[in-house]
Amino acid sequence: MDGGIKRFLLVSLVVLVAEADGCSLKRKPLVPLALSGATVSRDAIAWTEEGTKAYQAQQFEEAKRYFAQAMAAAPDSGQAHYNYALALNALGEAAVARHHFLEAANLAPGDKVIWDSPALAPYGDPEVRKQRGERPYGTGRPTFGGMSR
């Protein structure tokens, strides 16, 4: 009987530790970014500020309109594409959002917030795949049990 209680307590402890560890890995909330750069117009900055207010108020359709205007005024801004993608993502327009997330990453190669964003996580990081040596289309020869031929 003592062995059963000890086993139960051990399993309970493992479950508690696993749950506590899982809670500490919660993703940060997605937040629109301020536009930066010498070529960004005042209009683009103003539309971004209005879009951010709407986004934070969970008025995503309105935020999408403001961010679209900001993106049109600053088409080379990674932050503008990122913000627009956030609004699209919140509205469930995942395919279009994916395009703008990737465009944001391409336009802002050194922006750690964009590259480390949880919003890009589902789309993968091609650099990580290269480092691991993964082949995207499985070009390796199949083997039985992972043994070499």
BELCOR-V591892 format. One record per backbone hydrogen bond with DSSP energy under -1.0 kcal/mol. NH is the residue of the N-H (numbers start at 1). CO is the residue of the C=O. Records with the same first field share a line. If there is no record, write none. Layout:
BEGIN
NH = CO, CO
END
This chain:
BEGIN
5 = 1
6 = 2
7 = 3
8 = 4
9 = 5
10 = 6
11 = 7
12 = 8
13 = 9
14 = 10
15 = 11
16 = 12
17 = 13
18 = 14
19 = 15
20 = 16
21 = 17
22 = 18
23 = 19
24 = 20
26 = 23
45 = 41
46 = 42
47 = 43
48 = 44
49 = 45
50 = 46
51 = 47
52 = 48
53 = 49
54 = 50
55 = 51
56 = 52
57 = 53
58 = 55
59 = 54
63 = 59
64 = 60
65 = 61
66 = 62
67 = 63
68 = 64
69 = 65
70 = 66
71 = 67
72 = 68
73 = 69
74 = 70
77 = 74
81 = 77
82 = 78
83 = 79
84 = 80
85 = 81
86 = 82
87 = 83
88 = 84
89 = 85
90 = 86
91 = 87
92 = 89
93 = 88
94 = 92
97 = 93
98 = 94
99 = 95
100 = 96
101 = 97
102 = 98
103 = 99
104 = 100
105 = 101
106 = 102
107 = 103
108 = 104
111 = 108
112 = 110
115 = 111
116 = 112
120 = 117
123 = 120
124 = 121
129 = 125
130 = 126
131 = 127
132 = 128
134 = 129
138 = 135
147 = 144
END
